[in-house]
Amino acid sequence: MKTRQIEIYTDGSCHTQQGVGAWAALIIVGGAKTIISGIEKDTTHNRMELLAVIKAIDWVNKNGFTTAVFTVYSDSQYVINLQLRKEKLQTKQFITNKGTPIQNVDLVKQILTFYSTCNIYLQKVKAHQKPDGTENFNREIDMIVRKLVRENIN
């Protein structure tokens, strides 16, 4: 097992009219950068934000960093606040006040499992900020997902 500090920058985007979405993550382990990404059909923006985090953590775990400390940087308030809403969601069994399952229940459950079983710190970053002389990995990932969406719409 490898123990390391790992930084993960994630983003998701969706063309809402066509339901085409993309997710991406930049994973930094020991100074080495890895970018992973994917395209999804019939999806939503929030689903892509969640999937980016899940795919990144899956990648880290599959590459043997099971005891790593992860810092996940996201511009998604939805992703960042899920951990704060965990107890309420579980108490209500992931059901809305209208009696229907919450949106993205499959991904929400998966990400909450990661939040409770992995050593994860969440860091909210401002979306789409231009670099101020320092590297801005959130902007880099944002540009990747937007490009993927553009390339995959009709």
N, C-alpha and C positions, 0 to 999 in steps of 0.2 A: 504494500500500500504506500502511496505517495501522499505526503502532507504538504500542501502549498497554500499560498494566498493566491486566489484567482479573481480576476476582474472580468465581469461579463457586461457588455453593453448590448441592449436589445431594442428592437423596434418592430412595429408591424404597421401595415398600411393596407387600405382596401379601396377599390373603385366601387362605390356603393351601388351605382346603377347596374353594373355588370356582375357584381358579386365576386370579382377577382381580387384576391388578396395575396400579399407576400409578407414573409417574416424573415428576420435576419438577426444574427448575433455575432458580435466580435468578442472572442474569448482570449484573454491574455494570461498566459501561464509562464512564469519565469522569463518575462520579456518577449516570449514568442507569441505572435498573433495568429489566430485561426478565425476565419470567417465561415459561418455556415448559413444557409438560407434555403428557402423553399417557397413554392407557389401553392395556393389553395383555391379551389372553385367553390361557389355558393357559400361565401363566408362573410364575416363582418370585421370591422376594425378591431374591436375588443378581442375577438377570437385570435386574430393575428398577433396582438400584443401578448396574450397569454401563451400562445404557441411558441413564440420566440424565446421566452424564458424557459419553458419546458424543454424544448429541443436543446438549448444551451446546457442546461443541467444534465440532461440525458448524455450529451456528448462528454461532459466532464466526468460523469460517473463511468461511462463506458471506456474512458481512457485511463482508468485506474486512480483517479483522484478522489477516492471515496471518503477520505478524512479531510478534504480541503475546506478552507474557509472561503466562501464565495461572497463577493460584493456584486450585486446586480444593480446596474444603473439603468433606469427606465424613465422615459418622459410620460409614462402612462399612470395617471392617478388611480385608475382602475386596478392595475397590477400592484402598485405600491400599497394601496389601502386594503387589499384582500386579507392580509394578515391581521389587520385591525378588526375586520369583520368576521373572522374565522369562527369565534364562539357563537355569535348570533346566527350565522349561516348553519352551523352544525345543530344548534338547538332547534332551529326551525326545519331541520332536515332538508335544507336547500330548496325549500318551497316558498314561493312568494305569498303575499297576503291574499292574492286572488286564487291561491290553491294550485298553481302551476309550478313546475320546476323552474329555477332561475335560469337565465340564459347562460349557455356555455357550461352547464353543470358538470359535464365530463372533465373539461379542462380545469375548472375551478377546484374540483376535488383533487385532481392530480397535482396541481400547483400547491395546494394547501398541505398535501402529504409531503412534498419536497420541503416546504417551509418548516414543517415540524420534524423532519428526519435528517435534514442537511443543515450544515452550519452556514446559514445565509443571512447576509445583511442587505437590506434594501435601501437604495439611495435614489431619491427623486432628482431628476435633472431637468433643466428648462429645455423645452423642445426647440429644435431648429435654430439654435443660437450659432452665430458666426464665431469662429475662433478668435480668441483675444491674445494670440501669441502662443497659447499652449495647444496641445493636441486636443481635438474635440471629437472623440470617438462616437458620441451620440449622433452628431451631425453626419459623420461618415456612414453609419448604419442607416440613418434616415435616407440618405441619398441612394443607398443600395436598394432598399425596399421600394422606394418610389420608382426607380428605374425598372425593377422587376415587374411592378404593376403595369407601368407604361408598355413594356415589351409584351405583355400577355393579355392586353385588352384588344377587342376587335376594332 
